[in-house]
Amino acid sequence: MEVRNAIHEIVLEHRRRHGYRRVAAELHRRGMRVNHKRVLRMMREDNLLGIEPKAFLATTDSGHDQPIYLNLARRMKPTAINQLWVADITYIRLRQEFVYLVLALILFT
């Protein structure tokens, strides 16, 4: 139980990014003599195997062969409010998730 508790502590301390080899090495540093195969078995039993981080996936492909449309807003000169609106959406990566930021502007000054 002492080894199992130490495994839980190590795995949670490193946010489940360490695999069984690193956990076994950390147990050795803490003075516990345990085989890496036993650590693997215990981690499997407790569903504590390391989670591989997902690779960053670029969502924009600017090297495409599709037609590029003119920016009609650039040529327009609004003379009153509510004639020209522009909007954009982007995402911001936080530690745990992505959040979306939407911006809408009325272009008239």
Secondary structure, DSSP 8 states (H G I E B T S, - for coil): -HHHHHHHHHHHHTTT---HHHHHHHHHHTT----HHHHHHHHHHTT---------------S--S-----HHHH----STTS-EEEEEEEEE-SS-EEEEEEEEE---
